[in-house]
Amino acid sequence: MGHNLQFDFRFVTYEAERLGLSGIDLRFADTLGLARSLLDAPDTHQLGTLLGHVDAAPEEELHTAVGDALATRTLFWHLVEHGALQTLADINVQQLQWNAGA
């Protein structure tokens, strides 16, 4: 799980290709996509803005590993409750695959 994972996946795929890894099965849920589908929120990718929209405050400073992880968790559980999500399909778990060197 993460927020705005398309950004992070550029780094992950680069490193996997650099290390010669292929066929990695990575499953993920992105709170940005969930928020956009479930909330009548401003069209933003910013985690802090979406937290404010659900009346939640970050536990730690944002734009740090710990702060963003905690904020993503807070947003995720709000979205689960708001959307009455119960299954992995409900939260739109997806699979990322790539072939190194292809």
Backbone as XML, in Angstrom:
<?xml version="1.0"?>
<chain id="A" units="angstrom">
  <residue number="1" name="MET">
    <atom name="N" x="0.843" y="-1.159" z="0.000"/>
    <atom name="CA" x="0.000" y="0.000" z="0.000"/>
    <atom name="C" x="0.900" y="1.237" z="0.000"/>
  </residue>
  <residue number="2" name="GLY">
    <atom name="N" x="0.428" y="2.263" z="-0.659"/>
    <atom name="CA" x="1.156" y="3.513" z="-0.682"/>
    <atom name="C" x="0.288" y="4.607" z="-1.272"/>
  </residue>
  <residue number="3" name="HIS">
    <atom name="N" x="0.851" y="5.778" z="-1.390"/>
    <atom name="CA" x="0.132" y="6.927" z="-1.937"/>
    <atom name="C" x="0.885" y="7.436" z="-3.158"/>
  </residue>
  <residue number="4" name="ASN">
    <atom name="N" x="0.174" y="7.567" z="-4.261"/>
    <atom name="CA" x="0.747" y="8.036" z="-5.525"/>
    <atom name="C" x="1.909" y="7.126" z="-5.939"/>
  </residue>
  <residue number="5" name="LEU">
    <atom name="N" x="1.630" y="5.839" z="-5.999"/>
    <atom name="CA" x="2.674" y="4.845" z="-6.225"/>
    <atom name="C" x="3.284" y="4.901" z="-7.618"/>
  </residue>
  <residue number="6" name="GLN">
    <atom name="N" x="2.594" y="5.458" z="-8.581"/>
    <atom name="CA" x="3.192" y="5.563" z="-9.911"/>
    <atom name="C" x="4.522" y="6.303" z="-9.838"/>
  </residue>
  <residue number="7" name="PHE">
    <atom name="N" x="4.611" y="7.267" z="-8.961"/>
    <atom name="CA" x="5.863" y="8.006" z="-8.767"/>
    <atom name="C" x="6.961" y="7.072" z="-8.241"/>
  </residue>
  <residue number="8" name="ASP">
    <atom name="N" x="6.633" y="6.315" z="-7.203"/>
    <atom name="CA" x="7.620" y="5.421" z="-6.581"/>
    <atom name="C" x="8.028" y="4.277" z="-7.489"/>
  </residue>
  <residue number="9" name="PHE">
    <atom name="N" x="7.112" y="3.803" z="-8.320"/>
    <atom name="CA" x="7.409" y="2.644" z="-9.159"/>
    <atom name="C" x="8.508" y="2.930" z="-10.181"/>
  </residue>
  <residue number="10" name="ARG">
    <atom name="N" x="8.695" y="4.169" z="-10.544"/>
    <atom name="CA" x="9.806" y="4.486" z="-11.445"/>
    <atom name="C" x="11.135" y="4.105" z="-10.805"/>
  </residue>
  <residue number="11" name="PHE">
    <atom name="N" x="11.272" y="4.372" z="-9.523"/>
    <atom name="CA" x="12.502" y="4.030" z="-8.809"/>
    <atom name="C" x="12.633" y="2.521" z="-8.629"/>
  </residue>
  <residue number="12" name="VAL">
    <atom name="N" x="11.531" y="1.873" z="-8.269"/>
    <atom name="CA" x="11.548" y="0.430" z="-8.038"/>
    <atom name="C" x="11.906" y="-0.309" z="-9.323"/>
  </residue>
  <residue number="13" name="THR">
    <atom name="N" x="11.275" y="0.042" z="-10.431"/>
    <atom name="CA" x="11.555" y="-0.665" z="-11.682"/>
    <atom name="C" x="12.976" y="-0.383" z="-12.163"/>
  </residue>
  <residue number="14" name="TYR">
    <atom name="N" x="13.463" y="0.823" z="-11.972"/>
    <atom name="CA" x="14.841" y="1.136" z="-12.355"/>
    <atom name="C" x="15.821" y="0.249" z="-11.600"/>
  </residue>
  <residue number="15" name="GLU">
    <atom name="N" x="15.641" y="0.158" z="-10.287"/>
    <atom name="CA" x="16.550" y="-0.641" z="-9.469"/>
    <atom name="C" x="16.433" y="-2.133" z="-9.795"/>
  </residue>
  <residue number="16" name="ALA">
    <atom name="N" x="15.222" y="-2.609" z="-10.039"/>
    <atom name="CA" x="15.042" y="-4.022" z="-10.384"/>
    <atom name="C" x="15.744" y="-4.343" z="-11.692"/>
  </residue>
  <residue number="17" name="GLU">
    <atom name="N" x="15.605" y="-3.462" z="-12.671"/>
    <atom name="CA" x="16.275" y="-3.676" z="-13.952"/>
    <atom name="C" x="17.790" y="-3.596" z="-13.788"/>
  </residue>
  <residue number="18" name="ARG">
    <atom name="N" x="18.247" y="-2.672" z="-12.982"/>
    <atom name="CA" x="19.682" y="-2.512" z="-12.747"/>
    <atom name="C" x="20.269" y="-3.768" z="-12.114"/>
  </residue>
  <residue number="19" name="LEU">
    <atom name="N" x="19.500" y="-4.419" z="-11.256"/>
    <atom name="CA" x="19.957" y="-5.623" z="-10.576"/>
    <atom name="C" x="19.684" y="-6.898" z="-11.370"/>
  </residue>
  <residue number="20" name="GLY">
    <atom name="N" x="19.061" y="-6.739" z="-12.548"/>
    <atom name="CA" x="18.781" y="-7.899" z="-13.389"/>
    <atom name="C" x="17.642" y="-8.759" z="-12.903"/>
  </residue>
  <residue number="21" name="LEU">
    <atom name="N" x="16.757" y="-8.210" z="-12.135"/>
    <atom name="CA" x="15.613" y="-8.963" z="-11.623"/>
    <atom name="C" x="14.492" y="-8.945" z="-12.658"/>
  </residue>
  <residue number="22" name="SER">
    <atom name="N" x="13.806" y="-10.048" z="-12.773"/>
    <atom name="CA" x="12.656" y="-10.090" z="-13.676"/>
    <atom name="C" x="11.593" y="-10.985" z="-13.072"/>
  </residue>
  <residue number="23" name="GLY">
    <atom name="N" x="10.394" y="-10.820" z="-13.558"/>
    <atom name="CA" x="9.297" y="-11.659" z="-13.105"/>
    <atom name="C" x="8.881" y="-11.430" z="-11.672"/>
  </residue>
  <residue number="24" name="ILE">
    <atom name="N" x="9.165" y="-10.288" z="-11.121"/>
    <atom name="CA" x="8.781" y="-9.999" z="-9.740"/>
    <atom name="C" x="7.275" y="-9.767" z="-9.689"/>
  </residue>
  <residue number="25" name="ASP">
    <atom name="N" x="6.648" y="-10.381" z="-8.718"/>
    <atom name="CA" x="5.202" y="-10.260" z="-8.533"/>
    <atom name="C" x="4.958" y="-9.312" z="-7.364"/>
  </residue>
  <residue number="26" name="LEU">
    <atom name="N" x="4.594" y="-8.092" z="-7.657"/>
    <atom name="CA" x="4.357" y="-7.073" z="-6.644"/>
    <atom name="C" x="2.899" y="-6.655" z="-6.710"/>
  </residue>
  <residue number="27" name="ARG">
    <atom name="N" x="2.217" y="-6.782" z="-5.611"/>
    <atom name="CA" x="0.798" y="-6.384" z="-5.538"/>
    <atom name="C" x="0.696" y="-5.147" z="-4.652"/>
  </residue>
  <residue number="28" name="PHE">
    <atom name="N" x="-0.197" y="-4.258" z="-5.056"/>
    <atom name="CA" x="-0.263" y="-2.982" z="-4.343"/>
    <atom name="C" x="-1.672" y="-2.401" z="-4.387"/>
  </residue>
  <residue number="29" name="ALA">
    <atom name="N" x="-1.918" y="-1.521" z="-3.448"/>
    <atom name="CA" x="-3.121" y="-0.682" z="-3.431"/>
    <atom name="C" x="-2.636" y="0.746" z="-3.259"/>
  </residue>
  <residue number="30" name="ASP">
    <atom name="N" x="-3.199" y="1.651" z="-4.032"/>
    <atom name="CA" x="-2.770" y="3.051" z="-4.024"/>
    <atom name="C" x="-3.876" y="3.914" z="-3.425"/>
  </residue>
  <residue number="31" name="THR">
    <atom name="N" x="-3.572" y="4.586" z="-2.314"/>
    <atom name="CA" x="-4.587" y="5.418" z="-1.671"/>
    <atom name="C" x="-4.981" y="6.615" z="-2.526"/>
  </residue>
  <residue number="32" name="LEU">
    <atom name="N" x="-4.135" y="7.044" z="-3.439"/>
    <atom name="CA" x="-4.509" y="8.150" z="-4.322"/>
    <atom name="C" x="-5.675" y="7.739" z="-5.217"/>
  </residue>
  <residue number="33" name="GLY">
    <atom name="N" x="-5.577" y="6.590" z="-5.845"/>
    <atom name="CA" x="-6.671" y="6.106" z="-6.691"/>
    <atom name="C" x="-7.942" y="5.861" z="-5.897"/>
  </residue>
  <residue number="34" name="LEU">
    <atom name="N" x="-7.787" y="5.272" z="-4.705"/>
    <atom name="CA" x="-8.949" y="5.049" z="-3.854"/>
    <atom name="C" x="-9.622" y="6.364" z="-3.475"/>
  </residue>
  <residue number="35" name="ALA">
    <atom name="N" x="-8.829" y="7.340" z="-3.079"/>
    <atom name="CA" x="-9.392" y="8.635" z="-2.675"/>
    <atom name="C" x="-10.135" y="9.280" z="-3.837"/>
  </residue>
  <residue number="36" name="ARG">
    <atom name="N" x="-9.550" y="9.227" z="-5.010"/>
    <atom name="CA" x="-10.195" y="9.833" z="-6.180"/>
    <atom name="C" x="-11.498" y="9.128" z="-6.533"/>
  </residue>
  <residue number="37" name="SER">
    <atom name="N" x="-11.588" y="7.826" z="-6.279"/>
    <atom name="CA" x="-12.811" y="7.109" z="-6.616"/>
    <atom name="C" x="-13.878" y="7.188" z="-5.533"/>
  </residue>
  <residue number="38" name="LEU">
    <atom name="N" x="-13.467" y="7.417" z="-4.282"/>
    <atom name="CA" x="-14.425" y="7.367" z="-3.175"/>
    <atom name="C" x="-14.836" y="8.722" z="-2.614"/>
  </residue>
  <residue number="39" name="LEU">
    <atom name="N" x="-14.001" y="9.721" z="-2.772"/>
    <atom name="CA" x="-14.256" y="11.004" z="-2.119"/>
    <atom name="C" x="-14.603" y="12.094" z="-3.129"/>
  </residue>
  <residue number="40" name="ASP">
    <atom name="N" x="-15.420" y="12.994" z="-2.678"/>
    <atom name="CA" x="-15.658" y="14.210" z="-3.449"/>
    <atom name="C" x="-14.611" y="15.219" z="-2.979"/>
  </residue>
  <residue number="41" name="ALA">
    <atom name="N" x="-13.377" y="14.948" z="-3.376"/>
    <atom name="CA" x="-12.231" y="15.718" z="-2.889"/>
    <atom name="C" x="-11.651" y="16.545" z="-4.021"/>
  </residue>
  <residue number="42" name="PRO">
    <atom name="N" x="-10.857" y="17.522" z="-3.665"/>
    <atom name="CA" x="-10.172" y="18.287" z="-4.703"/>
    <atom name="C" x="-9.282" y="17.361" z="-5.533"/>
  </residue>
  <residue number="43" name="ASP">
    <atom name="N" x="-9.137" y="17.676" z="-6.795"/>
    <atom name="CA" x="-8.294" y="16.873" z="-7.678"/>
    <atom name="C" x="-6.837" y="17.175" z="-7.361"/>
  </residue>
  <residue number="44" name="THR">
    <atom name="N" x="-6.315" y="16.444" z="-6.417"/>
    <atom name="CA" x="-4.945" y="16.656" z="-5.964"/>
    <atom name="C" x="-4.276" y="15.321" z="-5.722"/>
  </residue>
  <residue number="45" name="HIS">
    <atom name="N" x="-3.002" y="15.286" z="-5.834"/>
    <atom name="CA" x="-2.257" y="14.079" z="-5.490"/>
    <atom name="C" x="-1.596" y="14.224" z="-4.122"/>
  </residue>
  <residue number="46" name="GLN">
    <atom name="N" x="-1.789" y="15.360" z="-3.485"/>
    <atom name="CA" x="-1.086" y="15.637" z="-2.234"/>
    <atom name="C" x="-1.746" y="14.942" z="-1.047"/>
  </residue>
  <residue number="47" name="LEU">
    <atom name="N" x="-0.961" y="14.172" z="-0.361"/>
    <atom name="CA" x="-1.432" y="13.417" z="0.787"/>
    <atom name="C" x="-1.980" y="14.330" z="1.877"/>
  </residue>
  <residue number="48" name="GLY">
    <atom name="N" x="-1.291" y="15.412" z="2.158"/>
    <atom name="CA" x="-1.750" y="16.343" z="3.196"/>
    <atom name="C" x="-3.100" y="16.959" z="2.883"/>
  </residue>
  <residue number="49" name="THR">
    <atom name="N" x="-3.335" y="17.289" z="1.635"/>
    <atom name="CA" x="-4.619" y="17.867" z="1.230"/>
    <atom name="C" x="-5.739" y="16.853" z="1.421"/>
  </residue>
  <residue number="50" name="LEU">
    <atom name="N" x="-5.487" y="15.607" z="1.033"/>
    <atom name="CA" x="-6.510" y="14.572" z="1.192"/>
    <atom name="C" x="-6.771" y="14.265" z="2.663"/>
  </residue>
  <residue number="51" name="LEU">
    <atom name="N" x="-5.735" y="14.291" z="3.487"/>
    <atom name="CA" x="-5.946" y="14.115" z="4.925"/>
    <atom name="C" x="-6.846" y="15.221" z="5.475"/>
  </residue>
  <residue number="52" name="GLY">
    <atom name="N" x="-6.587" y="16.446" z="5.052"/>
    <atom name="CA" x="-7.424" y="17.551" z="5.493"/>
    <atom name="C" x="-8.869" y="17.385" z="5.061"/>
  </residue>
  <residue number="53" name="HIS">
    <atom name="N" x="-9.061" y="16.824" z="3.874"/>
    <atom name="CA" x="-10.417" y="16.611" z="3.367"/>
    <atom name="C" x="-11.190" y="15.615" z="4.223"/>
  </residue>
  <residue number="54" name="VAL">
    <atom name="N" x="-10.488" y="14.673" z="4.841"/>
    <atom name="CA" x="-11.161" y="13.688" z="5.694"/>
    <atom name="C" x="-11.031" y="14.063" z="7.170"/>
  </residue>
  <residue number="55" name="ASP">
    <atom name="N" x="-10.651" y="15.299" z="7.432"/>
    <atom name="CA" x="-10.512" y="15.822" z="8.796"/>
    <atom name="C" x="-9.545" y="15.003" z="9.648"/>
  </residue>
  <residue number="56" name="ALA">
    <atom name="N" x="-8.433" y="14.632" z="9.045"/>
    <atom name="CA" x="-7.395" y="13.904" z="9.775"/>
    <atom name="C" x="-6.106" y="14.712" z="9.716"/>
  </residue>
  <residue number="57" name="ALA">
    <atom name="N" x="-5.395" y="14.698" z="10.801"/>
    <atom name="CA" x="-4.119" y="15.416" z="10.859"/>
    <atom name="C" x="-2.982" y="14.402" z="10.808"/>
  </residue>
  <residue number="58" name="PRO">
    <atom name="N" x="-1.902" y="14.747" z="10.140"/>
    <atom name="CA" x="-0.754" y="13.832" z="10.140"/>
    <atom name="C" x="-0.179" y="13.681" z="11.535"/>
  </residue>
  <residue number="59" name="GLU">
    <atom name="N" x="0.283" y="12.472" z="11.846"/>
    <atom name="CA" x="0.880" y="12.198" z="13.149"/>
    <atom name="C" x="2.323" y="12.694" z="13.224"/>
  </residue>
  <residue number="60" name="GLU">
    <atom name="N" x="2.980" y="12.733" z="12.091"/>
    <atom name="CA" x="4.374" y="13.162" z="11.994"/>
    <atom name="C" x="4.477" y="14.126" z="10.813"/>
  </residue>
  <residue number="61" name="GLU">
    <atom name="N" x="5.600" y="14.764" z="10.685"/>
    <atom name="CA" x="5.827" y="15.671" z="9.568"/>
    <atom name="C" x="5.751" y="14.910" z="8.246"/>
  </residue>
  <residue number="62" name="LEU">
    <atom name="N" x="5.016" y="15.476" z="7.285"/>
    <atom name="CA" x="4.910" y="14.853" z="5.971"/>
    <atom name="C" x="6.190" y="15.052" z="5.181"/>
  </residue>
  <residue number="63" name="HIS">
    <atom name="N" x="6.317" y="14.292" z="4.111"/>
    <atom name="CA" x="7.498" y="14.298" z="3.235"/>
    <atom name="C" x="8.717" y="13.698" z="3.928"/>
  </residue>
  <residue number="64" name="THR">
    <atom name="N" x="8.447" y="12.841" z="4.895"/>
    <atom name="CA" x="9.470" y="11.994" z="5.495"/>
    <atom name="C" x="8.942" y="10.565" z="5.375"/>
  </residue>
  <residue number="65" name="ALA">
    <atom name="N" x="9.820" y="9.596" z="5.429"/>
    <atom name="CA" x="9.380" y="8.205" z="5.277"/>
    <atom name="C" x="8.342" y="7.833" z="6.334"/>
  </residue>
  <residue number="66" name="VAL">
    <atom name="N" x="8.635" y="8.125" z="7.583"/>
    <atom name="CA" x="7.721" y="7.763" z="8.664"/>
    <atom name="C" x="6.434" y="8.573" z="8.584"/>
  </residue>
  <residue number="67" name="GLY">
    <atom name="N" x="6.553" y="9.871" z="8.386"/>
    <atom name="CA" x="5.371" y="10.730" z="8.325"/>
    <atom name="C" x="4.435" y="10.345" z="7.198"/>
  </residue>
  <residue number="68" name="ASP">
    <atom name="N" x="4.990" y="10.085" z="6.012"/>
    <atom name="CA" x="4.149" y="9.711" z="4.871"/>
    <atom name="C" x="3.538" y="8.327" z="5.065"/>
  </residue>
  <residue number="69" name="ALA">
    <atom name="N" x="4.292" y="7.404" z="5.653"/>
    <atom name="CA" x="3.749" y="6.063" z="5.902"/>
    <atom name="C" x="2.581" y="6.119" z="6.884"/>
  </residue>
  <residue number="70" name="LEU">
    <atom name="N" x="2.737" y="6.866" z="7.960"/>
    <atom name="CA" x="1.651" y="6.989" z="8.936"/>
    <atom name="C" x="0.446" y="7.702" z="8.349"/>
  </residue>
  <residue number="71" name="ALA">
    <atom name="N" x="0.688" y="8.737" z="7.561"/>
    <atom name="CA" x="-0.405" y="9.478" z="6.937"/>
    <atom name="C" x="-1.144" y="8.612" z="5.918"/>
  </residue>
  <residue number="72" name="THR">
    <atom name="N" x="-0.396" y="7.811" z="5.174"/>
    <atom name="CA" x="-1.016" y="6.915" z="4.200"/>
    <atom name="C" x="-1.888" y="5.890" z="4.913"/>
  </residue>
  <residue number="73" name="ARG">
    <atom name="N" x="-1.393" y="5.369" z="6.027"/>
    <atom name="CA" x="-2.193" y="4.425" z="6.823"/>
    <atom name="C" x="-3.480" y="5.074" z="7.306"/>
  </residue>
  <residue number="74" name="THR">
    <atom name="N" x="-3.386" y="6.289" z="7.807"/>
    <atom name="CA" x="-4.569" y="7.005" z="8.285"/>
    <atom name="C" x="-5.579" y="7.205" z="7.156"/>
  </residue>
  <residue number="75" name="LEU">
    <atom name="N" x="-5.099" y="7.662" z="6.012"/>
    <atom name="CA" x="-5.981" y="7.873" z="4.869"/>
    <atom name="C" x="-6.594" y="6.558" z="4.412"/>
  </residue>
  <residue number="76" name="PHE">
    <atom name="N" x="-5.786" y="5.506" z="4.337"/>
    <atom name="CA" x="-6.287" y="4.204" z="3.904"/>
    <atom name="C" x="-7.446" y="3.736" z="4.777"/>
  </residue>
  <residue number="77" name="TRP">
    <atom name="N" x="-7.267" y="3.766" z="6.087"/>
    <atom name="CA" x="-8.330" y="3.259" z="6.969"/>
    <atom name="C" x="-9.565" y="4.143" z="6.919"/>
  </residue>
  <residue number="78" name="HIS">
    <atom name="N" x="-9.390" y="5.426" z="6.712"/>
    <atom name="CA" x="-10.559" y="6.286" z="6.522"/>
    <atom name="C" x="-11.311" y="5.874" z="5.251"/>
  </residue>
  <residue number="79" name="LEU">
    <atom name="N" x="-10.578" y="5.619" z="4.190"/>
    <atom name="CA" x="-11.199" y="5.225" z="2.927"/>
    <atom name="C" x="-11.895" y="3.875" z="3.044"/>
  </residue>
  <residue number="80" name="VAL">
    <atom name="N" x="-11.285" y="2.935" z="3.765"/>
    <atom name="CA" x="-11.909" y="1.625" z="3.987"/>
    <atom name="C" x="-13.243" y="1.812" z="4.697"/>
  </residue>
  <residue number="81" name="GLU">
    <atom name="N" x="-13.238" y="2.626" z="5.743"/>
    <atom name="CA" x="-14.475" y="2.860" z="6.501"/>
    <atom name="C" x="-15.492" y="3.626" z="5.670"/>
  </residue>
  <residue number="82" name="HIS">
    <atom name="N" x="-15.062" y="4.683" z="5.020"/>
    <atom name="CA" x="-15.960" y="5.532" z="4.216"/>
    <atom name="C" x="-16.606" y="4.737" z="3.083"/>
  </residue>
  <residue number="83" name="GLY">
    <atom name="N" x="-15.821" y="3.902" z="2.435"/>
    <atom name="CA" x="-16.329" y="3.143" z="1.295"/>
    <atom name="C" x="-16.875" y="1.778" z="1.650"/>
  </residue>
  <residue number="84" name="ALA">
    <atom name="N" x="-16.899" y="1.431" z="2.934"/>
    <atom name="CA" x="-17.339" y="0.116" z="3.398"/>
    <atom name="C" x="-16.617" y="-0.983" z="2.619"/>
  </residue>
  <residue number="85" name="LEU">
    <atom name="N" x="-15.312" y="-0.823" z="2.458"/>
    <atom name="CA" x="-14.511" y="-1.765" z="1.681"/>
    <atom name="C" x="-14.206" y="-2.989" z="2.539"/>
  </residue>
  <residue number="86" name="GLN">
    <atom name="N" x="-14.372" y="-4.180" z="1.941"/>
    <atom name="CA" x="-14.188" y="-5.401" z="2.715"/>
    <atom name="C" x="-13.223" y="-6.403" z="2.092"/>
  </residue>
  <residue number="87" name="THR">
    <atom name="N" x="-12.951" y="-6.299" z="0.810"/>
    <atom name="CA" x="-12.104" y="-7.287" z="0.155"/>
    <atom name="C" x="-10.945" y="-6.606" z="-0.564"/>
  </residue>
  <residue number="88" name="LEU">
    <atom name="N" x="-9.955" y="-7.399" z="-0.963"/>
    <atom name="CA" x="-8.848" y="-6.860" z="-1.736"/>
    <atom name="C" x="-9.340" y="-6.289" z="-3.066"/>
  </residue>
  <residue number="89" name="ALA">
    <atom name="N" x="-10.353" y="-6.895" z="-3.638"/>
    <atom name="CA" x="-10.926" y="-6.363" z="-4.878"/>
    <atom name="C" x="-11.557" y="-4.994" z="-4.624"/>
  </residue>
  <residue number="90" name="ASP">
    <atom name="N" x="-12.177" y="-4.818" z="-3.469"/>
    <atom name="CA" x="-12.787" y="-3.529" z="-3.132"/>
    <atom name="C" x="-11.753" y="-2.412" z="-3.087"/>
  </residue>
  <residue number="91" name="ILE">
    <atom name="N" x="-10.551" y="-2.728" z="-2.614"/>
    <atom name="CA" x="-9.534" y="-1.679" z="-2.521"/>
    <atom name="C" x="-8.666" y="-1.607" z="-3.773"/>
  </residue>
  <residue number="92" name="ASN">
    <atom name="N" x="-9.054" y="-2.384" z="-4.792"/>
    <atom name="CA" x="-8.406" y="-2.341" z="-6.101"/>
    <atom name="C" x="-6.933" y="-2.729" z="-6.026"/>
  </residue>
  <residue number="93" name="VAL">
    <atom name="N" x="-6.665" y="-3.867" z="-5.363"/>
    <atom name="CA" x="-5.299" y="-4.382" z="-5.352"/>
    <atom name="C" x="-4.925" y="-4.733" z="-6.779"/>
  </residue>
  <residue number="94" name="GLN">
    <atom name="N" x="-3.775" y="-4.259" z="-7.197"/>
    <atom name="CA" x="-3.296" y="-4.480" z="-8.559"/>
    <atom name="C" x="-1.962" y="-5.197" z="-8.519"/>
  </residue>
  <residue number="95" name="GLN">
    <atom name="N" x="-1.556" y="-5.671" z="-9.668"/>
    <atom name="CA" x="-0.295" y="-6.391" z="-9.778"/>
    <atom name="C" x="0.631" y="-5.625" z="-10.709"/>
  </residue>
  <residue number="96" name="LEU">
    <atom name="N" x="1.845" y="-5.397" z="-10.247"/>
    <atom name="CA" x="2.861" y="-4.747" z="-11.071"/>
    <atom name="C" x="3.862" y="-5.805" z="-11.486"/>
  </residue>
  <residue number="97" name="GLN">
    <atom name="N" x="4.064" y="-5.927" z="-12.771"/>
    <atom name="CA" x="5.079" y="-6.848" z="-13.282"/>
    <atom name="C" x="5.877" y="-6.133" z="-14.347"/>
  </residue>
  <residue number="98" name="TRP">
    <atom name="N" x="7.122" y="-6.511" z="-14.458"/>
    <atom name="CA" x="7.948" y="-5.988" z="-15.515"/>
    <atom name="C" x="8.984" y="-7.058" z="-15.850"/>
  </residue>
  <residue number="99" name="ASN">
    <atom name="N" x="9.522" y="-6.938" z="-17.006"/>
    <atom name="CA" x="10.584" y="-7.830" z="-17.436"/>
    <atom name="C" x="11.851" y="-7.022" z="-17.606"/>
  </residue>
  <residue number="100" name="ALA">
    <atom name="N" x="12.831" y="-7.290" z="-16.792"/>
    <atom name="CA" x="14.089" y="-6.559" z="-16.871"/>
    <atom name="C" x="14.745" y="-6.810" z="-18.220"/>
  </residue>
  <residue number="101" name="GLY">
    <atom name="N" x="15.283" y="-5.748" z="-18.789"/>
    <atom name="CA" x="15.988" y="-5.845" z="-20.047"/>
    <atom name="C" x="15.091" y="-5.923" z="-21.270"/>
  </residue>
  <residue number="102" name="ALA">
    <atom name="N" x="13.796" y="-5.957" z="-21.073"/>
    <atom name="CA" x="12.878" y="-6.058" z="-22.226"/>
    <atom name="C" x="12.641" y="-4.723" z="-22.856"/>
  </residue>
</chain>
